[in-house]
Each structure stands twice: as C-alpha cells, then as structure tokens.
Amino acid sequence: MDKTTLPSSNILRRTPDRSWLAITALGWLAMTIGLFTATVAGNAVRASDATDNEIAVVQALTAALLIVPAVCLIQRRFRLTARLLPLTPAAFLHMLGGAASALLMGGLGFIITGMLGWTTITAWHFSAELLLAVAFNTCIAFLYEALPEELSMRGIVYSGLRLRLPAFAAYGAQVLLFVLVPVTVNQLQAWSGLDRGSSINAEYVIMLLCYGTMLQLWRSLTGSLWASIGFHVAYLEIARFVILQQDRRLLTYSELEAGTGPVVIQFGVIIIGSAGLLALLNLWRRRRLRTAY
C-alpha cells in the first residue's frame, strides 16, 4: 500500500466525517478555476497582439500561481499527511525516473513500429533552435500542466478520496474528476464567450481516462508525485516535438497507415504500455510488502 496516501488512524479521528468531501471538492475546484483563469488571462494578452510565447508564459504563471498555493493551503488547513511538494534527493530521482521511462517507452514505440514496417524515420533535425524550443516548452509544460495538475488531482483530490474510499474506488473517482476538469473549463469558456480549448470527444475522454490512471499508478508505486510530474513533462515533450510532426521537431517519420504515431506509439505504447507495466510493479510491490509481514 502507498504509505503517503493512506491516512493514519490518528488523522482519521481528528478529521470530521465530511472533510474528505471538502478536500476533494476544493482540490478539484483549485485545478478547474486555476485553468479557466489561465485561459482568460491568455485570451486577454492575445487581444493585445502578444506573441505565442508571451501568451504561454502568462498562462503558465497564472495557473501555477493560483493552483500551487491553493494546494498548499488545502493541505495545511486539513493537515493532510501526504507530503506532496518537497523536492528531496529521492524525489528528484523519482522525477528523473518518471521522465526517463516516458522517453524509453517512446523509443520502444518507434522500435516496435519500425520493426513491423509501420513507421520509418526519414530524417533527424538537431539544432540549437530546437534545443531552446524544447527547453522553453518544458518550463511551460511544468508550470502550466504537470505541476498544478499532479498536485491538485493526483495529490489533493486523491488524498481526499482515500480518507473515505478504498484504493480502487478512489482511483476511479479521481480519474472521472480529472476528465471533468477540461469538460468544465470548456463549458465555462463557452459561457464566457471565449473560444473553446481542446475538442472533447470520445477518443479524448478515453485517452484522459487511461492517462489519469497511469499517472496515479506512479504515485502509488513511488509514494511521490514527482515521478508522475517527470513522466507528465516528458510525455508532453515527446508528443509535441516528436510524434505530432510540428514545424520544430526532433525527427521526421513516415507512416504505413496515417495516425500510427499518435495511436500506436503515443497512446498504445507510452500510455497503455506504461499503465500495464506500472500495474504489474504495484502488484509485485504489494505482494512483497505482505510477505514481509
């Protein structure tokens, strides 16, 4: 069991019956309101003819400065035992391990699809400009997406749910609430007269369900959010600078069937493959802990 997510009996005695619901709701609201406010701030600076990089910086700082302090306040107010934020040497290794695993799974995806003849790498594009773009986008991904999302959803929300629910139910509820965040933000944007963000369709929902489960498995395995943060950032960079074939990219590849990269490599190998491997590691860890006692 994950010692950082299971509250002690003393904490349970000090915690009112409905505190778990307040913790869960406040964590979800922090993420949802913070993300929506960031989109509003981004649209405001876009109207003043800001560049894409300037918009990204404003959105990232807005999200981080709203969500991270809110998470810390919730944790302190309800005296949660889970240590969500301190970056200890062990936590730093967890972050590097999470990032490295995403890179390895991405490489494995290209190896598998290459051996099957589904993809062929035709060119590599190393340049200082690419390195700067990756470095900048990594900072934005960390502040705007990975850090706020992991702290709020896999951190506060899951911790609140675990005060009342067993692990399997808390997993399911957290993932559903995770999917509800972009759905709610999109609706708030529509009500506010703003352009909607990502298109919410069945494929997107399935991806979020699997992605949220996989990231939660990282916390259960390591007892730290930093592994999921590291994986989250690396996954986003792989998607943006490798798989999606944007103007700035690490490599160019051809596909036997259109969509092989996003579907087979990005979703099938990196997300589903990682989730399966993490599930097996969690089962092995629990069995080892049981035999130890």
N, C-alpha and C positions, 0 to 999 in steps of 0.2 A: 504494500500500500504506500501511497505517496504521503510521507510524513508532513509535508508542508501544506497539504490540502485538507488533512483530517484534523478537526479541532479537538483539543484535549477536553476531558470531562469537566475540568475547571472552567474553561471558556464556555462550555455549553451551559453550566449552571449560572454563569454570570450574564448570559445572553438571553434577552427576552424572547418569547416564543416567535414573535414576528420579525425579529431583527434580520433573519435570513432573507426575508422578502424585501426589506428595506435596502439591505446591502446589494442584493441582486438588481433591484429596480434602479438604485442610484448609480451603480456601475454601468448599467445599460444606458441610462439617460446621459451620463457623462460622455460616453462614446458618441451617441447619436447627436446630442446637441453640439458637442465639440466639432464633429464632422460637418454638420449642417452650417454652423457658424463659419467654418473654414471655407466652405463653398461660397457663402455670401461674401466673405472678405475677398476671395479670389475674383468673383464677378465684379466687385467694386473697383479693384485695381485694373481689371481688364477693361472696364469702361473708360479708364484714364489712359488707354493705349500703352499699358505696361507690356513688357516682353513676356514670353512664356516662362523664362527662368524667374523673373520677378514675381509672377503670379504663383509659381510653385513655391518660392520662398515664403511668401505671405501665407499661403495655405498651410504649409508645414509648420511654421512658427505659431500660427493661430491654433491649430489642432493640438500641438504639443503643450503650449502654454495654458490651454484650457483643460485638457484631459488629464495630463500627468499630475498637476496639483490637486485636481478633484479626486483622483485615485488615492493620493497620499492622505487627503483629508478624510475620505471614507474609511481607509484602513486605520487611521489613528482614532477616529470617532468610535468605531466599533471594536477596536482593539483586536484586530484580526491577527492570528498567529503566523500566517503565511508571510514570509519575507520576500516581497515582490521585487524590490528595486536594487538593493545594494549590489554593486559590481565588485565582488570578491575575486581573488585569483581563480577559484574554482568556477565561479560564474562566468568569468572571461573565457575559460576553456570550454565551458558549455556553449557559449556563443560561437566560438570558433568551430566547435564540433558540429553545431547545427548548420552553420554556413557551409562547411566542408562537405557535409552529407548531401546538401542540395546540389552542390557543384558535381559531386561524384555521381549522383543519380541522373543529373542532366547529361553528363558524359556517357554514362551507361546507356541512356536512351538513344544517343546518336550511334553508339557502337552496335546496339541491337538492331536498330532500323537500318544501319549501314550494311550489316552482315546479311540482312534479309533483302537488301536491294530496295528498300522503301525510301531511303534518303541518300543523297550523295553530296558531300561537302565539295564545293567547286572553287572556293577562294577564301583566304583569310585576310583580315583588314586590321592589322596592328598599326596604331598611330598614337601620338601624344594627344591629339584631339579626342580620340576615343577614350583614352585613359581619363582625361579630365571630365568628359561627359559621364563616364561611369562613376567617378568619384563624387561628382555633384549630385547625380541621381541617387547614389547610395545614401548620402546625407538626407536628401529629401524623403526617400523611402523610409529611413529610420525614424525621422521626426513626424512625418505625416501619416504613416501607415503602421509600421511594425511596432514601435514603442507604445503609442497610445492604444492600439488595438489589443496587443498582448496583455498590457497592464489592466485594461478595463474588462475585456471579455474572458481571456484565459486566466486572468488574475482575480479581480474583484468579483465579477459575475459568477465564475465557477466556485470561488471560495464561499460566496453567499449560498449558492445552491447546495454545496456539500455540508453546510450546517444542518440541513434538513433531509436531503435526499441521498440515497446510495449512489455510488460512483456511476453506474450505468445510466441512471435517470438524470444525474447532474450533467453527464456528457451530452445526452440527447437534448436536454433543456438549453444548455449553453449554446449548442450548435444552432438550434432553432432561433434563439435570441440573436445570435450572430448574423443569421440570414436576414432577420427582421431589421437590422440596422440600415443597410443600403435601401431596403424597400421603404422604410420610413423616411429616410433622407430624401429619396427620390420624390416621395409624395409631398414632403414639405417644400421641396423646390418647386413643384408644380403649383402648389397653393400660393407660393410667394411670387409666382410669375417668372421664375428662373428656368433656364434650360435644365432638363433632367440630366443626370450623370450617366452611369452605365445602364445599358438596356437590361431590364430584369426579365429574363425568360427562363424556360425550364433548364436549359443547359447551364446557365449561370447559377441557378439555385443548386443544382446537383454538384457543381464544382465547389460552391461555398460550403455545402454540407460535408463533402469529403475533406476539403481543405481545413475547415474548423476542427473536424475530428482528428486529423493528422497532427495539427499543431497542439491540440490538447494532450495527445499521447506523448508529445515531447515533454510537457510539464510533468506528467505522471511518471515518466521514465527517469528524469533527471532531478525532479524536485525543484526546478528552477525555470523561470520564464525566459532566461537568456538564451537557452537552446532554441526555443521557438522563435525568439526575436532574430537570432542569427540565421535560422533557416528561412524565415519570412523575408528578410532583406535579400539574401542570396537568390531566392526563388524569383523575386521581382526583377532582379537584375538579369537573370538568365532569360526570363520571358521577354524583357524589353530589348536587350542587346544581342540576343542570340536567336530565339525561336521566332519572334514576330517579324523579323526581317525589316526593321525600320531603316531609315537612311543611314544612321550611325549604328553599325553592328560589328560584332567580332568576326563573323563568318557569313558566307553565302552558301546556301544549300538548295538543292532541287529535291522535289518530292515525286514519287511514283504516283501517289494519289494526293490531291490537294487536301490540306488540313492534317497531314500526318504529324507535322511538328507539334502544333497545339494540342491535338487529340491524343496521339500515342506517346510522345515524349513528355510534353508539359503536364498533361492530365494523367495519362496511364502510368508512366514510369515514375515521374517525380512525385506526384501526389498519391496515387493509389499504391504504387510500389513502396513508397516511404511509409504510408499508413500500415500496410501489411507487415513490413519489417519491424516497425515500432510496436505494433500489437504483439508480435511474437516475442520481442525483447521484454515487453512489460509482463507477459505471462511467465517468461523464464525468471524474471526478477521476483515476481510474487511467489513462485514455487520455491525459489531458493530461500526467500525470507521465511517461508513456512517451515521448510526443513531445518532451518537454523534454530527454530524454537521447538 
